[in-house]
Amino acid sequence: MAIIGQNENDLNLHSLRAKVFYHLQNNILNGVYKTGDVLTESKLCEELGVSRTPVREAIRQLELEGLVHSVPNKGVFVNGISAKDIEDIYTIRMLIEGLAARWAAENISDEELKELKEALDLEEFYTGKNDSEHLLELDSKFHEIIFKASKSRPLMHVLSMYHHYVRKARIASLESPERARKALEEHKAIYRAVAERNSEMAEKLTVEHVRNASTECQAAYRRLMNREGH
C-alpha cells in the first residue's frame, strides 16, 4: 500500500524523501523492522508506491544515523537501537534536559504553562486507567512543552529526537503501573518548580526524573529483548 497520498510528480523530491525516511525510521524504532532484517529497495518501492530515488536517499540518511548498515553485494541491514544506545541517550539527556527545564522556568509563557498543566491533568487521568498508549503520548507532550518553553531551538531539536529514538523502551517502561505513577509524581514536581519560576529546582528535579526513567527504561528494554528472543 502506498504511503504517499499524492502523485510523486506533484511533490518535490525532498518532501518525498522525508516522508519515506520518517516512515522507515518509525518502523525501525517501533520494531516493525527488527535488528538483522534486510531492507530491499525494490520491495520498499512497491510497498510505498514510490520510485527508487527517494528510497535510496532515505536509506542513505538512515545509514548516516546508524539505524542501518550496507554490506556490499548483500544488502542493507537494520541495526535498530541497542541497549548501549539507550544507555548513551539517557546519559546525554541527563546532561542537557535539566538545562532545558532551567531555561523553561526562566522563559515559559502563561500559555505554555497552561498547556503543561493540561497535559499533566490528562496524564493523571490515563495513569488511573493504566493506559500506556495515551501515557506515552502525554509523556512526550509534557517534555516537548518544556523543550519549547526553553526557547532554544537546538536544544528542542536534539531532545525531541532522543525522545523519539527511545520510544520502544519508553512504551515498555510505561506499561508498568508503578513506573507510570512515579513518573506522574515526578512530572507534578517539575511542573510546580517551573510554575514557581524556580529554575534551580526545575533543573534538579528533571535530572532526577531522567535518571529514574533511564533505570526503568533500560530494565524494560532488556525484558523486551528477552521476550523477543534477542
Secondary structure as UniProt FT lines:
FT   HELIX           8..10
FT   HELIX           13..29
FT   TURN            30..31
FT   TURN            35..36
FT   STRAND          38..39
FT   HELIX           41..48
FT   HELIX           52..64
FT   TURN            65..66
FT   STRAND          68..71
FT   TURN            72..74
FT   STRAND          75..78
FT   HELIX           83..107
FT   HELIX           110..128
FT   TURN            129..130
FT   HELIX           132..149
FT   TURN            150..151
FT   HELIX           153..165
FT   HELIX           167..174
FT   HELIX           177..195
FT   TURN            196..197
FT   HELIX           199..227
FT   TURN            228..229
//
